[in-house]
Amino acid sequence: MSSVASFINAARLVRLLDRDEPEHALTGYLLQIELDAGTALVTSNYEVVKASLELQRRHGVDGPRRLLHGFVPFLHVEWCTRLDHALAVEVHLTADPDSGDLVDAVSAAIVRRIGAKSML
């Protein structure tokens, strides 16, 4: 992996793959900037599942198929460790209810662990 890594969450994955998203073109443009800079693109297994579910809800089985076969092979998928999960559960249970879901907390733990920056 590159020394510079950008983390892509499920919402951004959905924006990249769903042309009906208002920020689809902008997200694609920003992704191209990251690629041109040689940035490694990272996500988590939790984010892939979350994006797959949303794309399936919107587009049927073709949505997750496009994600898993057309986009995920170009990402580094960082798997959530037991420690990532434990830290995320602790943060999630003590956080403001509007601060996001458990997947967001897991991603924050992974981003801290690997030293990535958030894309966009």
Buried (B, 14 or more C-beta within 10 A) or exposed (E): EEEEBBBBBBBBBBBBBBEEBEBBEEBEEBBEEBEEEEBBBBBBEBBBEBBBBBBBEBBEEEBBBBBBEEBBEEBBBBEBEEEBBEBBBEBBEEEEEEEBEBBBBBBBBBBEBBEBEEBB
